[in-house]
Amino acid sequence: MAYSPGFVPPAGRRGTPRIFVSHGTGDETLPVDRTSRRIVPRLEEDGYDVTYAEFAGGHTVPPEIVRRAVEWLGGQQQLGRSA
């Protein structure tokens, strides 16, 4: 999970974990055009399953995004249990 990420660390990648990213369109700390809108397509090109939630707002995590992330994570845990 990444809330308003600024970069992806240049570390070795293993497996294909599912990824949740959210970012506010009015983020002045880490502008979405220079960060998530570049990061998400690169991750998808590398074969990752990315759920991207863009919202109206700044460098914050609104309650509706928290809810969506928790639901996403809950779905991941259910997938893990059935495997």
Biopython code that builds the backbone (N, CA, C, O; Angstrom):
import numpy as np
from Bio.PDB.StructureBuilder import StructureBuilder

atoms = [
    (1, "MET", "N", (0.835, -1.170, 0.000)),
    (1, "MET", "CA", (0.000, 0.000, 0.000)),
    (1, "MET", "C", (0.882, 1.236, 0.000)),
    (1, "MET", "O", (1.875, 1.303, 0.725)),
    (2, "ALA", "N", (0.517, 2.204, -0.810)),
    (2, "ALA", "CA", (1.271, 3.459, -0.852)),
    (2, "ALA", "C", (0.285, 4.617, -0.947)),
    (2, "ALA", "O", (-0.511, 4.700, -1.882)),
    (3, "TYR", "N", (0.353, 5.493, 0.021)),
    (3, "TYR", "CA", (-0.468, 6.697, 0.018)),
    (3, "TYR", "C", (0.397, 7.859, -0.452)),
    (3, "TYR", "O", (1.379, 8.209, 0.204)),
    (4, "SER", "N", (0.040, 8.456, -1.578)),
    (4, "SER", "CA", (0.766, 9.598, -2.147)),
    (4, "SER", "C", (2.267, 9.354, -2.226)),
    (4, "SER", "O", (3.050, 10.124, -1.671)),
    (5, "PRO", "N", (2.680, 8.275, -2.919)),
    (5, "PRO", "CA", (4.102, 7.973, -2.991)),
    (5, "PRO", "C", (4.858, 8.988, -3.851)),
    (5, "PRO", "O", (4.305, 9.584, -4.776)),
    (6, "GLY", "N", (6.126, 9.163, -3.518)),
    (6, "GLY", "CA", (6.963, 10.062, -4.288)),
    (6, "GLY", "C", (7.900, 9.323, -5.225)),
    (6, "GLY", "O", (8.360, 9.879, -6.222)),
    (7, "PHE", "N", (8.187, 8.040, -4.896)),
    (7, "PHE", "CA", (9.108, 7.252, -5.709)),
    (7, "PHE", "C", (8.967, 5.781, -5.328)),
    (7, "PHE", "O", (8.340, 5.439, -4.325)),
    (8, "VAL", "N", (9.560, 4.926, -6.146)),
    (8, "VAL", "CA", (9.674, 3.505, -5.836)),
    (8, "VAL", "C", (11.154, 3.257, -5.624)),
    (8, "VAL", "O", (11.956, 3.539, -6.515)),
    (9, "PRO", "N", (11.540, 2.735, -4.460)),
    (9, "PRO", "CA", (12.966, 2.502, -4.195)),
    (9, "PRO", "C", (13.591, 1.595, -5.251)),
    (9, "PRO", "O", (12.946, 0.660, -5.725)),
    (10, "PRO", "N", (14.825, 1.861, -5.615)),
    (10, "PRO", "CA", (15.498, 1.043, -6.632)),
    (10, "PRO", "C", (16.032, -0.262, -6.029)),
    (10, "PRO", "O", (17.239, -0.499, -6.010)),
    (11, "ALA", "N", (15.128, -1.090, -5.544)),
    (11, "ALA", "CA", (15.518, -2.365, -4.946)),
    (11, "ALA", "C", (15.148, -3.498, -5.881)),
    (11, "ALA", "O", (14.332, -3.329, -6.787)),
    (12, "GLY", "N", (15.743, -4.636, -5.661)),
    (12, "GLY", "CA", (15.380, -5.808, -6.438)),
    (12, "GLY", "C", (13.924, -6.158, -6.200)),
    (12, "GLY", "O", (13.423, -6.028, -5.083)),
    (13, "ARG", "N", (13.257, -6.596, -7.229)),
    (13, "ARG", "CA", (11.837, -6.938, -7.104)),
    (13, "ARG", "C", (11.689, -8.445, -7.151)),
    (13, "ARG", "O", (12.324, -9.126, -7.957)),
    (14, "ARG", "N", (10.831, -8.957, -6.266)),
    (14, "ARG", "CA", (10.563, -10.393, -6.218)),
    (14, "ARG", "C", (9.068, -10.622, -6.308)),
    (14, "ARG", "O", (8.279, -9.915, -5.681)),
    (15, "GLY", "N", (8.693, -11.599, -7.079)),
    (15, "GLY", "CA", (7.289, -11.946, -7.182)),
    (15, "GLY", "C", (6.468, -10.861, -7.852)),
    (15, "GLY", "O", (6.999, -9.934, -8.462)),
    (16, "THR", "N", (5.171, -11.003, -7.722)),
    (16, "THR", "CA", (4.250, -10.024, -8.305)),
    (16, "THR", "C", (3.169, -9.673, -7.288)),
    (16, "THR", "O", (2.004, -10.029, -7.463)),
    (17, "PRO", "N", (3.561, -8.973, -6.228)),
    (17, "PRO", "CA", (2.550, -8.592, -5.238)),
    (17, "PRO", "C", (1.544, -7.625, -5.844)),
    (17, "PRO", "O", (1.860, -6.864, -6.758)),
    (18, "ARG", "N", (0.332, -7.671, -5.319)),
    (18, "ARG", "CA", (-0.682, -6.697, -5.715)),
    (18, "ARG", "C", (-0.388, -5.405, -4.972)),
    (18, "ARG", "O", (0.117, -5.428, -3.850)),
    (19, "ILE", "N", (-0.701, -4.288, -5.594)),
    (19, "ILE", "CA", (-0.316, -2.985, -5.044)),
    (19, "ILE", "C", (-1.517, -2.049, -5.038)),
    (19, "ILE", "O", (-2.281, -1.990, -6.001)),
    (20, "PHE", "N", (-1.670, -1.318, -3.934)),
    (20, "PHE", "CA", (-2.701, -0.286, -3.815)),
    (20, "PHE", "C", (-1.998, 1.061, -3.696)),
    (20, "PHE", "O", (-1.130, 1.242, -2.842)),
    (21, "VAL", "N", (-2.372, 2.001, -4.552)),
    (21, "VAL", "CA", (-1.801, 3.349, -4.534)),
    (21, "VAL", "C", (-2.949, 4.351, -4.534)),
    (21, "VAL", "O", (-3.915, 4.189, -5.280)),
    (22, "SER", "N", (-2.848, 5.385, -3.700)),
    (22, "SER", "CA", (-3.810, 6.484, -3.748)),
    (22, "SER", "C", (-3.042, 7.800, -3.770)),
    (22, "SER", "O", (-1.914, 7.891, -3.284)),
    (23, "HIS", "N", (-3.678, 8.813, -4.342)),
    (23, "HIS", "CA", (-3.012, 10.119, -4.441)),
    (23, "HIS", "C", (-4.052, 11.209, -4.693)),
    (23, "HIS", "O", (-4.990, 11.017, -5.467)),
    (24, "GLY", "N", (-3.880, 12.330, -4.043)),
    (24, "GLY", "CA", (-4.767, 13.471, -4.226)),
    (24, "GLY", "C", (-4.356, 14.318, -5.424)),
    (24, "GLY", "O", (-3.171, 14.569, -5.643)),
    (25, "THR", "N", (-5.345, 14.753, -6.194)),
    (25, "THR", "CA", (-5.053, 15.556, -7.386)),
    (25, "THR", "C", (-4.541, 16.949, -7.032)),
    (25, "THR", "O", (-3.923, 17.609, -7.866)),
    (26, "GLY", "N", (-4.790, 17.400, -5.808)),
    (26, "GLY", "CA", (-4.331, 18.719, -5.382)),
    (26, "GLY", "C", (-3.120, 18.668, -4.462)),
    (26, "GLY", "O", (-2.840, 19.638, -3.758)),
    (27, "ASP", "N", (-2.402, 17.556, -4.457)),
    (27, "ASP", "CA", (-1.232, 17.382, -3.593)),
    (27, "ASP", "C", (-0.121, 18.334, -4.032)),
    (27, "ASP", "O", (0.413, 18.212, -5.134)),
    (28, "GLU", "N", (0.218, 19.276, -3.166)),
    (28, "GLU", "CA", (1.295, 20.221, -3.475)),
    (28, "GLU", "C", (2.632, 19.752, -2.910)),
    (28, "GLU", "O", (3.681, 20.257, -3.311)),
    (29, "THR", "N", (2.609, 18.793, -1.987)),
    (29, "THR", "CA", (3.842, 18.262, -1.413)),
    (29, "THR", "C", (4.519, 17.323, -2.403)),
    (29, "THR", "O", (5.714, 17.448, -2.672)),
    (30, "LEU", "N", (3.752, 16.387, -2.939)),
    (30, "LEU", "CA", (4.221, 15.451, -3.965)),
    (30, "LEU", "C", (3.198, 15.468, -5.099)),
    (30, "LEU", "O", (2.289, 14.638, -5.123)),
    (31, "PRO", "N", (3.338, 16.406, -6.036)),
    (31, "PRO", "CA", (2.340, 16.546, -7.101)),
    (31, "PRO", "C", (2.102, 15.240, -7.868)),
    (31, "PRO", "O", (3.043, 14.564, -8.282)),
    (32, "VAL", "N", (0.844, 14.912, -8.042)),
    (32, "VAL", "CA", (0.439, 13.649, -8.653)),
    (32, "VAL", "C", (0.986, 13.479, -10.069)),
    (32, "VAL", "O", (1.308, 12.359, -10.465)),
    (33, "ASP", "N", (1.098, 14.556, -10.837)),
    (33, "ASP", "CA", (1.616, 14.452, -12.209)),
    (33, "ASP", "C", (3.067, 13.981, -12.245)),
    (33, "ASP", "O", (3.483, 13.319, -13.195)),
    (34, "ARG", "N", (3.834, 14.321, -11.215)),
    (34, "ARG", "CA", (5.260, 13.951, -11.180)),
    (34, "ARG", "C", (5.514, 12.660, -10.411)),
    (34, "ARG", "O", (6.644, 12.172, -10.374)),
    (35, "THR", "N", (4.473, 12.106, -9.796)),
    (35, "THR", "CA", (4.687, 10.935, -8.943)),
    (35, "THR", "C", (3.779, 9.768, -9.359)),
    (35, "THR", "O", (4.137, 9.002, -10.254)),
    (36, "SER", "N", (2.638, 9.629, -8.736)),
    (36, "SER", "CA", (1.784, 8.454, -8.972)),
    (36, "SER", "C", (1.383, 8.259, -10.421)),
    (36, "SER", "O", (1.284, 7.122, -10.881)),
    (37, "ARG", "N", (1.149, 9.339, -11.149)),
    (37, "ARG", "CA", (0.761, 9.194, -12.558)),
    (37, "ARG", "C", (1.915, 8.677, -13.413)),
    (37, "ARG", "O", (1.704, 8.282, -14.559)),
    (38, "ARG", "N", (3.111, 8.676, -12.876)),
    (38, "ARG", "CA", (4.264, 8.074, -13.550)),
    (38, "ARG", "C", (4.581, 6.700, -12.952)),
    (38, "ARG", "O", (4.932, 5.764, -13.670)),
    (39, "ILE", "N", (4.451, 6.598, -11.630)),
    (39, "ILE", "CA", (4.782, 5.360, -10.925)),
    (39, "ILE", "C", (3.828, 4.229, -11.301)),
    (39, "ILE", "O", (4.268, 3.124, -11.619)),
    (40, "VAL", "N", (2.526, 4.501, -11.266)),
    (40, "VAL", "CA", (1.524, 3.452, -11.503)),
    (40, "VAL", "C", (1.681, 2.821, -12.889)),
    (40, "VAL", "O", (1.706, 1.593, -12.978)),
    (41, "PRO", "N", (1.788, 3.589, -13.968)),
    (41, "PRO", "CA", (1.962, 2.952, -15.278)),
    (41, "PRO", "C", (3.236, 2.103, -15.364)),
    (41, "PRO", "O", (3.238, 1.054, -16.007)),
    (42, "ARG", "N", (4.306, 2.549, -14.725)),
    (42, "ARG", "CA", (5.549, 1.761, -14.744)),
    (42, "ARG", "C", (5.361, 0.424, -14.034)),
    (42, "ARG", "O", (5.819, -0.613, -14.513)),
    (43, "LEU", "N", (4.688, 0.460, -12.894)),
    (43, "LEU", "CA", (4.426, -0.783, -12.165)),
    (43, "LEU", "C", (3.559, -1.724, -13.001)),
    (43, "LEU", "O", (3.806, -2.929, -13.055)),
    (44, "GLU", "N", (2.547, -1.162, -13.648)),
    (44, "GLU", "CA", (1.678, -1.975, -14.498)),
    (44, "GLU", "C", (2.456, -2.553, -15.678)),
    (44, "GLU", "O", (2.252, -3.710, -16.045)),
    (45, "GLU", "N", (3.343, -1.760, -16.273)),
    (45, "GLU", "CA", (4.178, -2.251, -17.374)),
    (45, "GLU", "C", (5.083, -3.394, -16.923)),
    (45, "GLU", "O", (5.410, -4.284, -17.709)),
    (46, "ASP", "N", (5.483, -3.363, -15.654)),
    (46, "ASP", "CA", (6.323, -4.424, -15.092)),
    (46, "ASP", "C", (5.507, -5.646, -14.687)),
    (46, "ASP", "O", (6.062, -6.619, -14.176)),
    (47, "GLY", "N", (4.190, -5.606, -14.912)),
    (47, "GLY", "CA", (3.346, -6.764, -14.669)),
    (47, "GLY", "C", (2.644, -6.809, -13.326)),
    (47, "GLY", "O", (2.027, -7.818, -12.984)),
    (48, "TYR", "N", (2.730, -5.735, -12.562)),
    (48, "TYR", "CA", (2.067, -5.711, -11.262)),
    (48, "TYR", "C", (0.581, -5.388, -11.418)),
    (48, "TYR", "O", (0.187, -4.624, -12.299)),
    (49, "ASP", "N", (-0.230, -5.980, -10.551)),
    (49, "ASP", "CA", (-1.665, -5.701, -10.498)),
    (49, "ASP", "C", (-1.838, -4.518, -9.553)),
    (49, "ASP", "O", (-1.756, -4.676, -8.335)),
    (50, "VAL", "N", (-2.077, -3.330, -10.114)),
    (50, "VAL", "CA", (-2.146, -2.104, -9.324)),
    (50, "VAL", "C", (-3.588, -1.599, -9.253)),
    (50, "VAL", "O", (-4.261, -1.453, -10.273)),
    (51, "THR", "N", (-4.043, -1.339, -8.043)),
    (51, "THR", "CA", (-5.307, -0.659, -7.826)),
    (51, "THR", "C", (-4.944, 0.786, -7.509)),
    (51, "THR", "O", (-4.243, 1.055, -6.534)),
    (52, "TYR", "N", (-5.420, 1.710, -8.332)),
    (52, "TYR", "CA", (-5.061, 3.123, -8.172)),
    (52, "TYR", "C", (-6.305, 3.933, -7.860)),
    (52, "TYR", "O", (-7.291, 3.890, -8.595)),
    (53, "ALA", "N", (-6.246, 4.676, -6.756)),
    (53, "ALA", "CA", (-7.360, 5.521, -6.326)),
    (53, "ALA", "C", (-6.906, 6.970, -6.279)),
    (53, "ALA", "O", (-6.177, 7.374, -5.372)),
    (54, "GLU", "N", (-7.337, 7.739, -7.250)),
    (54, "GLU", "CA", (-7.035, 9.164, -7.286)),
    (54, "GLU", "C", (-8.246, 9.898, -6.724)),
    (54, "GLU", "O", (-9.385, 9.525, -7.006)),
    (55, "PHE", "N", (-8.005, 10.937, -5.932)),
    (55, "PHE", "CA", (-9.115, 11.651, -5.296)),
    (55, "PHE", "C", (-8.863, 13.142, -5.306)),
    (55, "PHE", "O", (-7.720, 13.586, -5.419)),
    (56, "ALA", "N", (-9.925, 13.915, -5.187)),
    (56, "ALA", "CA", (-9.803, 15.371, -5.090)),
    (56, "ALA", "C", (-9.328, 15.695, -3.683)),
    (56, "ALA", "O", (-10.009, 15.387, -2.705)),
    (57, "GLY", "N", (-8.178, 16.306, -3.584)),
    (57, "GLY", "CA", (-7.632, 16.647, -2.273)),
    (57, "GLY", "C", (-6.126, 16.771, -2.333)),
    (57, "GLY", "O", (-5.507, 16.597, -3.383)),
    (58, "GLY", "N", (-5.557, 17.073, -1.194)),
    (58, "GLY", "CA", (-4.122, 17.301, -1.106)),
    (58, "GLY", "C", (-3.349, 16.105, -0.599)),
    (58, "GLY", "O", (-3.717, 14.957, -0.849)),
    (59, "HIS", "N", (-2.262, 16.388, 0.123)),
    (59, "HIS", "CA", (-1.369, 15.355, 0.650)),
    (59, "HIS", "C", (-1.952, 14.825, 1.955)),
    (59, "HIS", "O", (-1.488, 15.146, 3.049)),
    (60, "THR", "N", (-2.975, 14.013, 1.799)),
    (60, "THR", "CA", (-3.726, 13.479, 2.935)),
    (60, "THR", "C", (-4.313, 12.131, 2.549)),
    (60, "THR", "O", (-4.191, 11.695, 1.404)),
    (61, "VAL", "N", (-4.942, 11.483, 3.499)),
    (61, "VAL", "CA", (-5.638, 10.231, 3.220)),
    (61, "VAL", "C", (-7.060, 10.371, 3.765)),
    (61, "VAL", "O", (-7.291, 10.180, 4.959)),
    (62, "PRO", "N", (-8.008, 10.702, 2.891)),
    (62, "PRO", "CA", (-9.387, 10.883, 3.328)),
    (62, "PRO", "C", (-10.011, 9.569, 3.791)),
    (62, "PRO", "O", (-9.574, 8.495, 3.377)),
    (63, "PRO", "N", (-11.030, 9.650, 4.649)),
    (63, "PRO", "CA", (-11.680, 8.441, 5.169)),
    (63, "PRO", "C", (-12.158, 7.473, 4.085)),
    (63, "PRO", "O", (-12.052, 6.259, 4.257)),
    (64, "GLU", "N", (-12.675, 7.986, 2.984)),
    (64, "GLU", "CA", (-13.154, 7.079, 1.935)),
    (64, "GLU", "C", (-12.011, 6.290, 1.299)),
    (64, "GLU", "O", (-12.208, 5.155, 0.866)),
    (65, "ILE", "N", (-10.820, 6.883, 1.240)),
    (65, "ILE", "CA", (-9.651, 6.179, 0.700)),
    (65, "ILE", "C", (-9.179, 5.132, 1.712)),
    (65, "ILE", "O", (-8.791, 4.030, 1.325)),
    (66, "VAL", "N", (-9.210, 5.466, 2.991)),
    (66, "VAL", "CA", (-8.861, 4.491, 4.030)),
    (66, "VAL", "C", (-9.795, 3.290, 3.937)),
    (66, "VAL", "O", (-9.346, 2.145, 3.985)),
    (67, "ARG", "N", (-11.093, 3.548, 3.805)),
    (67, "ARG", "CA", (-12.083, 2.471, 3.680)),
    (67, "ARG", "C", (-11.774, 1.590, 2.470)),
    (67, "ARG", "O", (-11.790, 0.362, 2.554)),
    (68, "ARG", "N", (-11.498, 2.239, 1.361)),
    (68, "ARG", "CA", (-11.211, 1.481, 0.137)),
    (68, "ARG", "C", (-9.948, 0.643, 0.295)),
    (68, "ARG", "O", (-9.905, -0.503, -0.152)),
    (69, "ALA", "N", (-8.929, 1.201, 0.923)),
    (69, "ALA", "CA", (-7.676, 0.468, 1.138)),
    (69, "ALA", "C", (-7.895, -0.718, 2.075)),
    (69, "ALA", "O", (-7.357, -1.800, 1.839)),
    (70, "VAL", "N", (-8.674, -0.525, 3.125)),
    (70, "VAL", "CA", (-8.949, -1.615, 4.066)),
    (70, "VAL", "C", (-9.742, -2.723, 3.369)),
    (70, "VAL", "O", (-9.469, -3.905, 3.577)),
    (71, "GLU", "N", (-10.716, -2.348, 2.548)),
    (71, "GLU", "CA", (-11.472, -3.349, 1.788)),
    (71, "GLU", "C", (-10.558, -4.100, 0.837)),
    (71, "GLU", "O", (-10.661, -5.319, 0.701)),
    (72, "TRP", "N", (-9.653, -3.365, 0.171)),
    (72, "TRP", "CA", (-8.686, -3.985, -0.737)),
    (72, "TRP", "C", (-7.800, -4.960, 0.034)),
    (72, "TRP", "O", (-7.573, -6.082, -0.419)),
    (73, "LEU", "N", (-7.309, -4.549, 1.174)),
    (73, "LEU", "CA", (-6.448, -5.399, 1.989)),
    (73, "LEU", "C", (-7.227, -6.616, 2.486)),
    (73, "LEU", "O", (-6.701, -7.729, 2.489)),
    (74, "GLY", "N", (-8.462, -6.413, 2.902)),
    (74, "GLY", "CA", (-9.298, -7.533, 3.328)),
    (74, "GLY", "C", (-9.476, -8.556, 2.228)),
    (74, "GLY", "O", (-9.460, -9.760, 2.487)),
    (75, "GLY", "N", (-9.643, -8.097, 1.020)),
    (75, "GLY", "CA", (-9.752, -8.990, -0.128)),
    (75, "GLY", "C", (-8.468, -9.757, -0.355)),
    (75, "GLY", "O", (-8.501, -10.923, -0.750)),
    (76, "GLN", "N", (-7.331, -9.114, -0.108)),
    (76, "GLN", "CA", (-6.040, -9.771, -0.262)),
    (76, "GLN", "C", (-5.884, -10.869, 0.779)),
    (76, "GLN", "O", (-5.372, -11.946, 0.476)),
    (77, "GLN", "N", (-6.324, -10.601, 2.008)),
    (77, "GLN", "CA", (-6.205, -11.589, 3.066)),
    (77, "GLN", "C", (-7.103, -12.785, 2.758)),
    (77, "GLN", "O", (-6.713, -13.926, 3.009)),
    (78, "GLN", "N", (-8.293, -12.544, 2.221)),
    (78, "GLN", "CA", (-9.185, -13.637, 1.865)),
    (78, "GLN", "C", (-8.558, -14.475, 0.773)),
    (78, "GLN", "O", (-8.652, -15.702, 0.810)),
    (79, "LEU", "N", (-7.915, -13.840, -0.207)),
    (79, "LEU", "CA", (-7.247, -14.576, -1.270)),
    (79, "LEU", "C", (-6.143, -15.452, -0.676)),
    (79, "LEU", "O", (-5.967, -16.603, -1.074)),
    (80, "GLY", "N", (-5.403, -14.889, 0.283)),
    (80, "GLY", "CA", (-4.329, -15.641, 0.917)),
    (80, "GLY", "C", (-4.828, -16.851, 1.671)),
    (80, "GLY", "O", (-4.164, -17.888, 1.665)),
    (81, "ARG", "N", (-5.971, -16.758, 2.319)),
    (81, "ARG", "CA", (-6.524, -17.865, 3.089)),
    (81, "ARG", "C", (-6.996, -19.001, 2.189)),
    (81, "ARG", "O", (-6.913, -20.172, 2.561)),
    (82, "SER", "N", (-7.488, -18.652, 1.008)),
    (82, "SER", "CA", (-8.036, -19.695, 0.141)),
    (82, "SER", "C", (-6.943, -20.426, -0.644)),
    (82, "SER", "O", (-7.189, -21.484, -1.222)),
    (83, "ALA", "N", (-5.755, -19.862, -0.660)),
    (83, "ALA", "CA", (-4.673, -20.464, -1.442)),
    (83, "ALA", "C", (-4.042, -21.633, -0.697)),
    (83, "ALA", "O", (-3.113, -22.260, -1.206)),
]
sb = StructureBuilder()
sb.init_structure("model")
sb.init_model(0)
sb.init_chain("A")
sb.init_seg("    ")
for serial, (resi, resn, name, xyz) in enumerate(atoms, 1):
    if name == "N":
        sb.init_residue(resn, " ", resi, " ")
    sb.init_atom(name, np.array(xyz, "f"), 0.0, 1.0, " ", f" {name:<3s}", serial, name[0])
structure = sb.get_structure()
